[in-house]
Amino acid sequence: MTYGNVPMIIPCLATGYLLTVYLLLLLAQRQVKNPETRDISTPKEEGLGQLSATSDQ
């Protein structure tokens, strides 16, 4: 790598970092607005509980 390209790499890395932080903040804000989408494991646990209750009979 030549040292002539280093000044261009720094703004590119900074832009990528800021874009990543922005997208993560948007994702977190979306998760807070839709709390029912966060609880994915509930139907699976209920299904497993019903399955084990029927297998005992």
mmCIF file of the C-alpha atoms, coordinates in Angstrom:
data_MODEL
# 
_entry.id   MODEL 
# 
loop_
_atom_site.group_PDB 
_atom_site.id 
_atom_site.type_symbol 
_atom_site.label_atom_id 
_atom_site.label_alt_id 
_atom_site.label_comp_id 
_atom_site.label_asym_id 
_atom_site.label_entity_id 
_atom_site.label_seq_id 
_atom_site.pdbx_PDB_ins_code 
_atom_site.Cartn_x 
_atom_site.Cartn_y 
_atom_site.Cartn_z 
_atom_site.occupancy 
_atom_site.B_iso_or_equiv 
_atom_site.pdbx_formal_charge 
_atom_site.auth_seq_id 
_atom_site.auth_comp_id 
_atom_site.auth_asym_id 
_atom_site.auth_atom_id 
_atom_site.pdbx_PDB_model_num 
ATOM 1  C CA . MET A 1 1  ? 0.000   0.000   0.000  1.00 0.00 ? 1  MET A CA 1 
ATOM 2  C CA . THR A 1 2  ? 1.323   3.408   -0.832 1.00 0.00 ? 2  THR A CA 1 
ATOM 3  C CA . TYR A 1 3  ? 1.019   6.211   1.643  1.00 0.00 ? 3  TYR A CA 1 
ATOM 4  C CA . GLY A 1 4  ? -0.689  8.369   -0.967 1.00 0.00 ? 4  GLY A CA 1 
ATOM 5  C CA . ASN A 1 5  ? -3.957  6.395   -0.514 1.00 0.00 ? 5  ASN A CA 1 
ATOM 6  C CA . VAL A 1 6  ? -4.076  6.704   3.287  1.00 0.00 ? 6  VAL A CA 1 
ATOM 7  C CA . PRO A 1 7  ? -5.875  10.093  3.398  1.00 0.00 ? 7  PRO A CA 1 
ATOM 8  C CA . MET A 1 8  ? -8.729  8.646   1.308  1.00 0.00 ? 8  MET A CA 1 
ATOM 9  C CA . ILE A 1 9  ? -9.105  5.524   3.464  1.00 0.00 ? 9  ILE A CA 1 
ATOM 10 C CA . ILE A 1 10 ? -9.742  7.486   6.670  1.00 0.00 ? 10 ILE A CA 1 
ATOM 11 C CA . PRO A 1 11 ? -12.945 9.235   5.450  1.00 0.00 ? 11 PRO A CA 1 
ATOM 12 C CA . CYS A 1 12 ? -14.198 5.963   3.921  1.00 0.00 ? 12 CYS A CA 1 
ATOM 13 C CA . LEU A 1 13 ? -13.751 4.093   7.204  1.00 0.00 ? 13 LEU A CA 1 
ATOM 14 C CA . ALA A 1 14 ? -15.366 6.937   9.148  1.00 0.00 ? 14 ALA A CA 1 
ATOM 15 C CA . THR A 1 15 ? -18.333 6.952   6.771  1.00 0.00 ? 15 THR A CA 1 
ATOM 16 C CA . GLY A 1 16 ? -18.775 3.203   7.122  1.00 0.00 ? 16 GLY A CA 1 
ATOM 17 C CA . TYR A 1 17 ? -18.619 3.475   10.909 1.00 0.00 ? 17 TYR A CA 1 
ATOM 18 C CA . LEU A 1 18 ? -21.219 6.237   11.040 1.00 0.00 ? 18 LEU A CA 1 
ATOM 19 C CA . LEU A 1 19 ? -23.504 4.364   8.656  1.00 0.00 ? 19 LEU A CA 1 
ATOM 20 C CA . THR A 1 20 ? -23.267 1.239   10.816 1.00 0.00 ? 20 THR A CA 1 
ATOM 21 C CA . VAL A 1 21 ? -24.098 3.162   13.998 1.00 0.00 ? 21 VAL A CA 1 
ATOM 22 C CA . TYR A 1 22 ? -27.008 4.895   12.266 1.00 0.00 ? 22 TYR A CA 1 
ATOM 23 C CA . LEU A 1 23 ? -28.460 1.600   11.018 1.00 0.00 ? 23 LEU A CA 1 
ATOM 24 C CA . LEU A 1 24 ? -28.110 -0.025  14.448 1.00 0.00 ? 24 LEU A CA 1 
ATOM 25 C CA . LEU A 1 25 ? -29.903 2.920   16.057 1.00 0.00 ? 25 LEU A CA 1 
ATOM 26 C CA . LEU A 1 26 ? -32.721 2.645   13.505 1.00 0.00 ? 26 LEU A CA 1 
ATOM 27 C CA . LEU A 1 27 ? -33.038 -1.066  14.235 1.00 0.00 ? 27 LEU A CA 1 
ATOM 28 C CA . ALA A 1 28 ? -33.141 -0.474  17.993 1.00 0.00 ? 28 ALA A CA 1 
ATOM 29 C CA . GLN A 1 29 ? -35.758 2.259   17.598 1.00 0.00 ? 29 GLN A CA 1 
ATOM 30 C CA . ARG A 1 30 ? -37.887 -0.044  15.447 1.00 0.00 ? 30 ARG A CA 1 
ATOM 31 C CA . GLN A 1 31 ? -37.672 -2.828  18.044 1.00 0.00 ? 31 GLN A CA 1 
ATOM 32 C CA . VAL A 1 32 ? -38.828 -0.462  20.806 1.00 0.00 ? 32 VAL A CA 1 
ATOM 33 C CA . LYS A 1 33 ? -41.831 0.687   18.741 1.00 0.00 ? 33 LYS A CA 1 
ATOM 34 C CA . ASN A 1 34 ? -42.964 -2.918  18.045 1.00 0.00 ? 34 ASN A CA 1 
ATOM 35 C CA . PRO A 1 35 ? -42.598 -4.784  21.351 1.00 0.00 ? 35 PRO A CA 1 
ATOM 36 C CA . GLU A 1 36 ? -44.715 -7.738  20.207 1.00 0.00 ? 36 GLU A CA 1 
ATOM 37 C CA . THR A 1 37 ? -42.095 -8.642  17.586 1.00 0.00 ? 37 THR A CA 1 
ATOM 38 C CA . ARG A 1 38 ? -39.377 -8.975  20.227 1.00 0.00 ? 38 ARG A CA 1 
ATOM 39 C CA . ASP A 1 39 ? -40.960 -11.980 21.984 1.00 0.00 ? 39 ASP A CA 1 
ATOM 40 C CA . ILE A 1 40 ? -40.309 -14.669 19.391 1.00 0.00 ? 40 ILE A CA 1 
ATOM 41 C CA . SER A 1 41 ? -39.759 -17.557 21.811 1.00 0.00 ? 41 SER A CA 1 
ATOM 42 C CA . THR A 1 42 ? -43.244 -17.521 23.403 1.00 0.00 ? 42 THR A CA 1 
ATOM 43 C CA . PRO A 1 43 ? -45.112 -19.595 20.754 1.00 0.00 ? 43 PRO A CA 1 
ATOM 44 C CA . LYS A 1 44 ? -42.322 -22.165 20.678 1.00 0.00 ? 44 LYS A CA 1 
ATOM 45 C CA . GLU A 1 45 ? -42.341 -22.567 24.467 1.00 0.00 ? 45 GLU A CA 1 
ATOM 46 C CA . GLU A 1 46 ? -46.123 -22.907 24.550 1.00 0.00 ? 46 GLU A CA 1 
ATOM 47 C CA . GLY A 1 47 ? -45.972 -25.486 21.777 1.00 0.00 ? 47 GLY A CA 1 
ATOM 48 C CA . LEU A 1 48 ? -43.315 -27.466 23.599 1.00 0.00 ? 48 LEU A CA 1 
ATOM 49 C CA . GLY A 1 49 ? -45.317 -27.364 26.812 1.00 0.00 ? 49 GLY A CA 1 
ATOM 50 C CA . GLN A 1 50 ? -48.391 -28.718 25.057 1.00 0.00 ? 50 GLN A CA 1 
ATOM 51 C CA . LEU A 1 51 ? -46.358 -31.376 23.299 1.00 0.00 ? 51 LEU A CA 1 
ATOM 52 C CA . SER A 1 52 ? -44.798 -32.657 26.524 1.00 0.00 ? 52 SER A CA 1 
ATOM 53 C CA . ALA A 1 53 ? -48.210 -32.680 28.243 1.00 0.00 ? 53 ALA A CA 1 
ATOM 54 C CA . THR A 1 54 ? -49.689 -34.851 25.488 1.00 0.00 ? 54 THR A CA 1 
ATOM 55 C CA . SER A 1 55 ? -46.728 -37.224 25.428 1.00 0.00 ? 55 SER A CA 1 
ATOM 56 C CA . ASP A 1 56 ? -47.157 -37.921 29.175 1.00 0.00 ? 56 ASP A CA 1 
ATOM 57 C CA . GLN A 1 57 ? -50.723 -39.121 28.712 1.00 0.00 ? 57 GLN A CA 1 
# 
